[in-house]
Amino acid sequence: MELRETIITLSYIASAVLFILGLKMLSKPTTAVRGNMISAVGMLIAIVATLLYQGMSYHLIILGMVIGGLVGSIAALRVPMTSMPEFVALFNGTGGLASMLVGWAEYNKLFGHYEADAVPLVTVIATYLAILIGAVTFTGSMVAYAKLAERISGKPVLFKMQQVVNAAIMAIVLICGAVFIINPDTSLALVLFYVAIAVSLVLGVLVTIPIGGADMPVVISLLNSYSGLAACAAGFVIQNTVLIVSGSLVGASGIILTSIMCKAMNRSLANVLFSGFGSAEGAESTGAMQGEVKALSPEDAYYVLEAARSVVFVPGYGMAVAQAQHACRELGELLEQNGAEVKYAVHPVAGRMPGHMNVLLAEANVPYDQLVEMDDINPIIDTVDVAVVIGANDVVNPAAREDPKSPIAGMPIINVDYARTCFVLKRSMRSGFAGVENPLFFKENTRMIFGDAKATLTALISQFKGD
């Protein structure tokens, strides 16, 4: 027995070390893949160690692993990169649901077999938190998934006295929690426990529906943090060290990433959660777009690119939709062979989840040293011959800099309009996910190349190859 416990403890320590090492490696594109593999090995060790505990229903565990493994494998293989943000949202949601179910099951186990005095206060509090945070994470993530998958409108859903309703629900949750923690084994506490579950599920929906599409990278980060905190609370409930450690790591890293995303948008977390960014009321500007849109064909764009000595690609969600990352990389290589310096400028909130564009470019084997951040490209953007915007909108919208009444006023952007020439590859003149019009399209140095981004880039590649 002692040997078994020692092996489990040492395995958990090894898993925790691998989690921390893998998380550190995820911070750099050059080591991210290796970091992911190291973290996966750590999780495998933790799972095997947990299965060494006696008294488990192994046939049910094996059945669950087979079903979960099949579902996860099929989803991972079939889900395209364009759907990765909503896939992440689903993962966050299932993590929250798992923690909620663990808390629920342990509540029935603890208070069905022991007197309240025999259950430590920490376990009582952790049980309630696992239920609360897990439920909010689950329904909040499902709403985020529906918005990202465009099964419901990506615009904020607002109604009168919304904040009052949310505050009232939070008050109910806190009151239920106080009563439950003080007397967890009473009939009243049991009723309030289930009320708290139902109210928490509603709260998850209500705190997510007011958030607009442009804020989704922040929401994904925050929900990821919630899922980690829920797992950490569940770890305290079942007294599992490695679950506490891994949940804490996910929770802390999610909060840090959320802070980075907010800083990239020059907005506070409270503003993201409660402002209703992208609503009809908030989308007003100081005036209508002025100027004339100048369209260009890929054939004419070729002559400009052929003479360029420096080119910067700025990817956005439209590149993911068109699956144009490989064509973008090929065009970049041809431009380099032609003597141009090529860079890829990635805005921190480009796409619909943190790091979305970095993942796409890495998939296309774009050299890491060619990826530059917003703060590095903006100081030299006026020396760039051509900035090629591929499906990006809100992150290059000069209204953030020029229009104090714009909903995105003050948000740091990539100043592509300062480049000598700016090509914008878009299907149409529609606004981005935030629903804010873009005056970039009317700038003197901007040329619109309408059509599918992949088709446009392929046409440019053919011009360079002389096909």
C-alpha positions as CSV (number, residue, x, y, z in Angstrom):
1,M,0.0,0.0,0.0
2,E,2.8,2.4,1.0
3,L,4.7,1.6,-2.3
4,R,1.5,2.3,-4.3
5,E,1.0,5.7,-2.6
6,T,4.7,6.6,-3.1
7,I,4.5,5.8,-6.8
8,I,1.3,7.9,-7.2
9,T,2.8,10.8,-5.3
10,L,6.0,10.8,-7.3
11,S,4.1,10.5,-10.5
12,Y,2.0,13.5,-9.6
13,I,5.1,15.5,-8.9
14,A,6.6,14.5,-12.3
15,S,3.3,15.5,-14.0
16,A,3.3,18.9,-12.3
17,V,6.9,19.5,-13.3
18,L,6.1,18.6,-16.9
19,F,3.0,20.8,-16.9
20,I,5.0,23.8,-15.8
21,L,7.8,23.1,-18.3
22,G,5.3,22.6,-21.1
23,L,3.5,25.8,-20.2
24,K,6.7,27.8,-20.3
25,M,7.6,26.4,-23.7
26,L,4.2,27.3,-25.1
27,S,5.1,31.0,-24.7
28,K,7.4,30.8,-27.8
29,P,6.4,29.7,-31.3
30,T,9.7,27.9,-31.8
31,T,9.1,25.6,-28.7
32,A,5.2,25.5,-28.6
33,V,4.8,22.2,-30.3
34,R,7.3,20.5,-28.0
35,G,5.7,22.2,-25.0
36,N,2.4,20.8,-26.0
37,M,3.8,17.3,-26.3
38,I,5.5,17.5,-22.9
39,S,2.3,18.7,-21.3
40,A,0.5,15.8,-22.9
41,V,3.0,13.3,-21.5
42,G,2.5,14.9,-18.1
43,M,-1.2,14.4,-18.3
44,L,-0.7,10.8,-19.4
45,I,1.4,10.1,-16.4
46,A,-1.2,11.8,-14.1
47,I,-4.0,9.6,-15.6
48,V,-2.0,6.4,-15.2
49,A,-1.1,7.3,-11.6
50,T,-4.7,8.1,-10.8
51,L,-5.8,4.7,-12.1
52,L,-3.6,3.0,-9.6
53,Y,-6.0,4.0,-6.8
54,Q,-8.1,1.0,-5.6
55,G,-11.8,0.8,-5.5
56,M,-12.6,2.2,-9.0
57,S,-15.0,0.9,-11.6
58,Y,-12.4,0.3,-14.2
59,H,-14.9,-1.0,-16.8
60,L,-16.8,2.3,-16.7
61,I,-13.5,4.2,-16.8
62,I,-12.3,2.3,-19.9
63,L,-15.7,2.8,-21.6
64,G,-15.5,6.5,-20.9
65,M,-11.9,6.7,-22.2
66,V,-12.8,4.9,-25.4
67,I,-15.9,7.0,-26.1
68,G,-14.1,10.2,-25.2
69,G,-11.0,9.3,-27.2
70,L,-13.1,8.5,-30.3
71,V,-15.1,11.7,-30.1
72,G,-12.0,13.8,-29.5
73,S,-10.0,12.1,-32.3
74,I,-12.8,12.5,-34.8
75,A,-13.4,16.1,-33.9
76,A,-9.7,17.0,-34.0
77,L,-9.3,15.4,-37.4
78,R,-12.4,16.8,-38.9
79,V,-12.6,20.3,-37.4
80,P,-11.0,22.9,-39.9
81,M,-8.8,25.6,-38.7
82,T,-11.6,28.2,-39.3
83,S,-13.6,26.4,-36.6
84,M,-10.8,26.1,-34.1
85,P,-12.1,29.0,-31.9
86,E,-15.5,27.4,-31.3
87,F,-13.7,24.1,-30.8
88,V,-11.7,25.7,-28.0
89,A,-14.9,27.1,-26.6
90,L,-16.4,23.7,-26.5
91,F,-13.4,22.3,-24.7
92,N,-13.7,25.0,-22.1
93,G,-17.3,24.2,-21.7
94,T,-16.8,20.5,-21.2
95,G,-14.1,21.2,-18.7
96,G,-16.5,23.3,-16.7
97,L,-19.2,20.7,-17.0
98,A,-16.8,18.0,-15.8
99,S,-15.9,20.0,-12.7
100,M,-19.5,20.8,-11.9
101,L,-20.4,17.1,-12.1
102,V,-17.5,16.2,-9.9
103,G,-18.6,18.7,-7.3
104,W,-22.2,17.5,-7.5
105,A,-21.2,13.8,-7.2
106,E,-18.9,14.5,-4.2
107,Y,-21.7,16.5,-2.5
108,N,-24.0,13.6,-2.7
109,K,-21.3,11.3,-1.5
110,L,-20.0,13.4,1.4
111,F,-23.3,14.5,2.9
112,G,-25.0,11.2,2.2
113,H,-22.5,9.2,4.3
114,Y,-21.0,11.6,6.9
115,E,-22.2,14.2,9.5
116,A,-21.5,17.8,8.5
117,D,-18.9,18.1,11.3
118,A,-16.8,15.4,9.7
119,V,-16.5,17.3,6.4
120,P,-13.7,19.9,6.4
121,L,-14.7,23.5,5.7
122,V,-12.3,23.7,2.8
123,T,-14.0,20.8,1.1
124,V,-17.4,22.4,1.6
125,I,-16.3,25.7,0.1
126,A,-14.5,23.9,-2.7
127,T,-17.6,21.9,-3.5
128,Y,-19.7,25.0,-3.9
129,L,-17.1,26.8,-6.0
130,A,-16.6,23.8,-8.3
131,I,-20.4,23.8,-8.9
132,L,-20.6,27.6,-9.3
133,I,-17.6,28.2,-11.5
134,G,-18.1,25.0,-13.5
135,A,-21.8,25.8,-14.3
136,V,-20.9,29.4,-15.3
137,T,-18.1,28.1,-17.5
138,F,-20.2,25.5,-19.2
139,T,-23.1,27.7,-20.3
140,G,-20.9,30.7,-20.9
141,S,-18.7,28.6,-23.2
142,M,-21.8,27.2,-25.0
143,V,-22.9,30.8,-25.8
144,A,-19.4,31.7,-26.9
145,Y,-19.5,28.6,-29.2
146,A,-22.8,29.6,-30.7
147,K,-21.6,33.1,-31.4
148,L,-18.3,31.9,-32.9
149,A,-20.0,29.3,-35.0
150,E,-22.6,32.0,-36.1
151,R,-25.5,29.8,-34.9
152,I,-26.6,32.9,-33.0
153,S,-25.8,36.5,-33.8
154,G,-22.3,37.6,-32.8
155,K,-23.6,41.0,-31.8
156,P,-24.2,41.8,-28.1
157,V,-27.6,40.9,-26.7
158,L,-28.7,43.7,-24.4
159,F,-31.9,44.4,-22.5
160,K,-33.1,46.9,-19.9
161,M,-31.7,46.6,-16.4
162,Q,-29.4,43.9,-17.6
163,Q,-26.7,44.7,-15.0
164,V,-29.4,44.8,-12.2
165,V,-30.6,41.3,-13.2
166,N,-27.0,40.0,-13.2
167,A,-26.3,41.6,-9.8
168,A,-29.5,40.1,-8.4
169,I,-28.4,36.6,-9.7
170,M,-25.0,37.0,-8.2
171,A,-26.6,38.0,-4.8
172,I,-28.7,34.8,-5.0
173,V,-25.6,32.7,-5.7
174,L,-23.7,34.3,-2.7
175,I,-26.7,33.9,-0.3
176,C,-27.1,30.3,-1.3
177,G,-23.4,29.7,-0.9
178,A,-23.4,31.3,2.6
179,V,-26.3,29.2,3.8
180,F,-24.8,26.0,2.2
181,I,-21.3,26.6,3.8
182,I,-22.8,27.3,7.3
183,N,-25.1,24.3,7.4
184,P,-24.4,22.0,4.4
185,D,-26.3,19.0,5.6
186,T,-29.7,20.6,6.2
187,S,-32.8,20.2,4.0
188,L,-32.7,24.0,3.2
189,A,-29.0,23.8,2.2
190,L,-29.9,20.9,-0.2
191,V,-32.7,23.0,-1.8
192,L,-30.4,26.0,-2.1
193,F,-27.6,23.9,-3.5
194,Y,-29.8,22.9,-6.5
195,V,-31.1,26.5,-6.8
196,A,-27.4,27.6,-7.0
197,I,-26.7,25.1,-9.8
198,A,-29.7,26.3,-11.8
199,V,-28.9,30.0,-11.2
200,S,-25.3,29.5,-12.0
201,L,-26.2,28.0,-15.4
202,V,-28.4,31.0,-16.1
203,L,-25.6,33.4,-15.0
204,G,-23.2,31.8,-17.5
205,V,-25.5,32.7,-20.3
206,L,-26.3,36.2,-19.1
207,V,-22.6,37.3,-18.6
208,T,-21.7,36.1,-22.1
209,I,-24.5,37.2,-24.4
210,P,-23.7,41.0,-23.9
211,I,-20.2,40.4,-25.3
212,G,-19.7,41.3,-29.0
213,G,-17.8,39.3,-31.6
214,A,-14.7,41.5,-31.5
215,D,-14.2,40.7,-27.9
216,M,-14.2,36.9,-28.4
217,P,-10.4,36.5,-28.0
218,V,-10.8,38.0,-24.5
219,V,-13.8,35.9,-23.7
220,I,-12.1,32.7,-24.8
221,S,-9.1,33.5,-22.6
222,L,-11.4,34.3,-19.6
223,L,-13.5,31.1,-20.0
224,N,-10.3,29.1,-20.2
225,S,-9.3,30.6,-16.9
226,Y,-12.7,29.8,-15.4
227,S,-12.3,26.1,-16.5
228,G,-9.0,26.0,-14.8
229,L,-10.3,27.5,-11.6
230,A,-13.3,25.1,-11.6
231,A,-10.8,22.1,-12.0
232,C,-8.7,23.5,-9.2
233,A,-11.8,23.6,-6.9
234,A,-12.7,20.1,-7.9
235,G,-9.2,19.0,-7.0
236,F,-9.7,20.3,-3.5
237,V,-13.0,18.5,-3.3
238,I,-11.5,15.1,-4.2
239,Q,-8.1,16.0,-2.6
240,N,-6.2,15.3,-5.8
241,T,-2.9,17.2,-5.9
242,V,-2.2,17.1,-9.6
243,L,-5.7,18.4,-10.4
244,I,-5.2,21.3,-8.0
245,V,-1.8,22.1,-9.7
246,S,-3.0,21.8,-13.3
247,G,-6.2,23.7,-12.6
248,S,-4.2,26.5,-10.9
249,L,-1.8,26.7,-13.9
250,V,-4.7,26.9,-16.4
251,G,-6.5,29.5,-14.3
252,A,-3.5,31.7,-13.8
253,S,-2.3,31.5,-17.4
254,G,-5.9,32.3,-18.6
255,I,-6.0,35.4,-16.4
256,I,-2.6,36.5,-17.6
257,L,-3.6,36.0,-21.3
258,T,-6.9,37.8,-20.6
259,S,-4.9,40.8,-19.3
260,I,-2.7,40.7,-22.4
261,M,-5.7,40.7,-24.7
262,C,-7.3,43.6,-22.8
263,K,-4.1,45.6,-23.0
264,A,-3.9,44.9,-26.8
265,M,-7.4,46.4,-27.1
266,N,-6.6,49.3,-24.7
267,R,-9.7,48.3,-22.7
268,S,-10.4,47.1,-19.2
269,L,-11.9,43.7,-18.5
270,A,-15.0,45.4,-17.0
271,N,-15.4,47.3,-20.3
272,V,-15.2,44.1,-22.3
273,L,-17.7,42.3,-20.1
274,F,-20.3,45.1,-19.6
275,S,-20.0,47.6,-22.4
276,G,-21.9,45.7,-25.1
277,F,-19.2,46.4,-27.7
278,G,-20.5,46.1,-31.2
279,S,-24.1,46.8,-30.4
280,A,-26.2,49.0,-32.6
281,E,-26.0,51.8,-30.1
282,G,-22.3,51.6,-29.8
283,A,-21.5,51.4,-33.5
284,E,-22.2,55.1,-34.3
285,S,-19.3,57.2,-35.6
286,T,-18.7,60.9,-36.2
287,G,-19.8,60.7,-39.8
288,A,-20.2,58.5,-42.9
289,M,-17.3,57.0,-44.7
290,Q,-15.9,59.5,-47.2
291,G,-13.9,59.0,-50.4
292,E,-13.8,56.7,-53.3
293,V,-13.0,53.0,-53.2
294,K,-10.3,52.1,-55.7
295,A,-10.4,48.5,-56.8
296,L,-7.5,46.6,-58.3
297,S,-7.1,43.4,-60.2
298,P,-4.5,40.7,-59.1
299,E,-2.7,41.3,-62.4
300,D,-2.3,45.0,-61.7
301,A,-1.4,44.3,-58.1
302,Y,1.5,42.1,-59.4
303,Y,3.3,45.0,-60.9
304,V,3.3,46.9,-57.6
305,L,4.5,43.9,-55.7
306,E,7.1,43.1,-58.3
307,A,8.7,46.5,-57.7
308,A,8.4,46.4,-53.9
309,R,11.5,46.1,-51.8
310,S,9.6,45.5,-48.5
311,V,6.2,43.8,-48.0
312,V,4.2,43.2,-44.8
313,F,1.4,40.7,-44.7
314,V,-1.3,41.4,-42.1
315,P,-3.5,38.3,-41.6
316,G,-7.0,38.2,-40.2
317,Y,-10.0,35.8,-39.8
318,G,-10.7,36.1,-43.5
319,M,-7.4,34.3,-44.2
320,A,-8.6,31.4,-42.0
321,V,-12.0,31.3,-43.8
322,A,-10.3,31.2,-47.2
323,Q,-7.6,28.8,-46.0
324,A,-5.1,31.1,-47.7
325,Q,-2.2,30.7,-45.3
326,H,-0.3,28.3,-47.5
327,A,-0.7,30.5,-50.6
328,C,0.4,33.5,-48.5
329,R,3.6,31.8,-47.5
330,E,4.3,30.7,-51.1
331,L,3.8,34.3,-52.3
332,G,6.1,35.5,-49.5
333,E,8.8,33.1,-50.7
334,L,8.5,34.4,-54.3
335,L,8.7,38.0,-53.1
336,E,11.9,37.1,-51.1
337,Q,13.4,35.5,-54.2
338,N,12.5,38.7,-56.0
339,G,14.6,40.7,-53.5
340,A,11.9,42.0,-51.2
341,E,12.0,41.9,-47.4
342,V,8.9,40.0,-46.2
343,K,7.3,40.2,-42.7
344,Y,4.1,39.0,-41.2
345,A,2.5,41.4,-38.7
346,V,0.2,39.7,-36.3
347,H,-2.2,41.7,-34.1
348,P,-2.7,40.2,-30.6
349,V,-6.5,39.9,-31.1
350,A,-6.5,39.0,-34.8
351,G,-8.9,36.1,-35.5
352,R,-11.4,34.8,-33.0
353,M,-9.1,33.3,-30.3
354,P,-5.7,34.2,-28.9
355,G,-2.9,33.1,-31.2
356,H,-5.3,32.2,-34.0
357,M,-3.2,33.7,-36.8
358,N,0.1,32.4,-35.3
359,V,-1.3,28.9,-35.4
360,L,-2.4,29.3,-39.0
361,L,1.0,30.7,-40.1
362,A,2.8,28.0,-38.2
363,E,0.7,25.4,-40.0
364,A,1.9,26.9,-43.3
365,N,5.5,26.7,-42.1
366,V,6.0,30.5,-42.2
367,P,9.5,31.1,-40.6
368,Y,9.1,32.3,-37.0
369,D,11.7,35.1,-37.5
370,Q,9.4,36.7,-40.1
371,L,6.6,37.1,-37.6
372,V,6.5,40.5,-35.9
373,E,4.3,42.0,-33.3
374,M,2.2,45.1,-33.6
375,D,4.6,47.2,-31.4
376,D,7.5,46.2,-33.6
377,I,6.0,46.9,-37.0
378,N,4.2,50.2,-36.4
379,P,7.4,52.2,-35.8
380,I,8.7,51.2,-39.3
381,I,5.4,50.8,-41.2
382,D,5.9,54.1,-43.1
383,T,9.0,52.6,-44.7
384,V,7.1,49.6,-46.0
385,D,6.4,49.6,-49.7
386,V,3.3,47.4,-49.6
387,A,1.1,46.2,-46.7
388,V,-1.1,43.3,-47.7
389,V,-4.2,43.0,-45.5
390,I,-5.7,39.5,-45.8
391,G,-9.1,39.3,-44.4
392,A,-8.3,41.5,-41.4
393,N,-10.6,44.4,-40.6
394,D,-11.0,45.7,-37.0
395,V,-7.3,45.3,-36.2
396,V,-6.3,47.7,-39.1
397,N,-9.2,50.1,-38.8
398,P,-7.9,53.7,-38.6
399,A,-11.1,54.8,-36.9
400,A,-9.6,53.5,-33.7
401,R,-6.9,56.2,-34.1
402,E,-8.9,59.0,-35.9
403,D,-12.5,58.9,-34.6
404,P,-12.9,59.6,-30.9
405,K,-16.6,58.5,-31.1
406,S,-15.9,55.1,-32.7
407,P,-16.6,52.1,-30.5
408,I,-13.0,51.0,-31.1
409,A,-11.5,54.4,-30.3
410,G,-8.2,54.1,-28.5
411,M,-7.7,50.4,-29.5
412,P,-4.1,49.9,-30.8
413,I,-4.1,48.8,-34.4
414,I,-1.5,47.9,-37.1
415,N,-1.1,51.2,-39.0
416,V,-1.2,49.7,-42.5
417,D,-2.6,53.0,-43.8
418,Y,0.8,54.5,-43.1
419,A,2.5,52.2,-45.6
420,R,3.3,53.6,-49.1
421,T,0.7,51.3,-50.6
422,C,-2.0,49.1,-48.9
423,F,-3.7,46.2,-50.6
424,V,-6.9,44.9,-48.8
425,L,-8.0,41.4,-49.8
426,K,-11.7,41.1,-49.1
427,R,-14.8,39.5,-50.5
428,S,-16.9,42.6,-50.1
429,M,-17.1,46.0,-48.3
430,R,-18.8,44.5,-45.3
431,S,-17.5,45.5,-41.9
432,G,-15.7,43.1,-39.6
433,F,-16.9,40.9,-36.8
434,A,-17.2,44.0,-34.6
435,G,-19.7,45.6,-37.0
436,V,-17.7,48.8,-37.3
437,E,-17.2,50.5,-40.7
438,N,-13.6,50.8,-41.9
439,P,-12.3,54.1,-43.4
440,L,-9.1,52.3,-44.5
441,F,-11.0,51.2,-47.6
442,F,-11.3,54.8,-48.7
443,K,-7.7,55.9,-48.1
444,E,-5.7,57.4,-51.0
445,N,-3.0,54.7,-50.8
446,T,-5.5,51.8,-50.4
447,R,-6.4,49.5,-53.2
448,M,-9.2,46.9,-52.7
449,I,-8.7,43.5,-54.3
450,F,-12.1,41.9,-54.1
451,G,-12.6,38.1,-54.2
452,D,-11.6,35.0,-52.3
453,A,-8.3,35.6,-50.6
454,K,-6.8,32.2,-51.6
455,A,-7.8,32.8,-55.3
456,T,-6.3,36.2,-55.3
457,L,-3.0,35.1,-53.8
458,T,-2.9,32.1,-56.2
459,A,-3.4,34.5,-59.1
460,L,-0.5,36.7,-57.8
461,I,1.7,33.5,-57.5
462,S,0.9,32.6,-61.1
463,Q,2.0,36.1,-62.2
464,F,5.3,35.7,-60.4
465,K,5.9,32.3,-61.9
466,G,4.9,33.5,-65.3
467,D,2.2,30.9,-65.7
